Amino acid sequence: MPVSDEGTDRKNLCGKWMPRRKVPCARGAGHGGYCSAPDYMEKQRAAKRARKQSYDPVASRRWGAAQRLARYGLTQEMFDQMLVRQGNACGMCREPFKDGRRICIDHDHTCCPQEKRSCGKCVRGLLCVPCNITLGFLESEQKQDQARRYLSECQKYLKTERTESQHGAPGLIA
């Protein structure tokens, strides 16, 4: 269905002539990419509206969860078995998982170095988000060395007497 130019400000449109379609471009002035005819743009808008109307959040979450498990080489049954084995709690801090909270799948990054993928054989367990982040830092030797250095500097700083010229937090020492 062609879009009429009534009610539109022609100054804000690209207006470049499209000889094959025999119409001017209906996209905004200065747009990137290809020019588009008004009827094509209306067809795209209608398709987008139809996609929004057919969106099912429950199906989307279910599909997303299945895809996430597949990336780690797990099935829903394997995931559920891990949850039962861990008592529906984080494998590291033992805090029970809360409804609606994300459960992280922990795997050995030396086996499968890709960030969010695993062969399935190196999955170690299920973690809460804070424990997953903490474990990520602990696995990095560079971060461990930085943490040791920081704590050592803080300890030295706190042992020395503060003079009037020394103000600021321990993390700010050179």
Residue pairs with C-beta under 8 A, 6 or more apart in sequence:
1 39
1 42
1 43
2 38
2 39
2 42
3 26
3 38
3 39
3 41
3 42
11 29
12 28
12 29
13 24
13 25
13 26
13 27
13 28
13 29
14 24
14 25
14 26
14 27
14 28
14 29
14 30
14 31
14 35
15 24
15 25
15 29
16 24
16 25
16 35
17 24
17 25
18 24
18 25
18 35
18 37
21 37
23 37
23 38
25 31
25 35
25 36
25 37
26 36
26 37
26 38
26 41
27 35
27 36
27 41
36 44
65 76
66 76
68 105
69 75
69 76
69 78
69 79
69 105
71 116
71 117
71 118
72 105
72 107
72 117
72 118
72 120
72 123
73 118
73 119
73 120
73 121
73 123
74 82
74 105
74 120
74 123
79 105
79 126
82 123
82 125
82 126
83 97
83 103
83 126
86 125
86 126
87 94
87 96
88 96
88 97
89 95
89 96
89 97
90 96
90 97
90 126
90 127
90 128
90 131
91 106
91 124
91 125
91 126
91 127
91 131
92 125
92 127
92 128
92 131
92 134
92 135
93 128
93 130
93 131
95 128
97 103
97 126
97 128
101 128
101 129
102 129
103 126
103 127
103 128
104 126
104 127
104 128
104 129
104 131
104 132
105 118
105 123
105 126
106 123
106 124
106 125
106 126
106 127
106 132
106 135
107 118
107 122
107 123
107 124
108 122
108 124
109 139
111 118
111 119
111 121
111 122
112 118
112 119
112 122
127 135
137 143
137 144
137 147
138 144
150 171
153 170
153 173
154 170
154 171
157 170
157 173
158 170
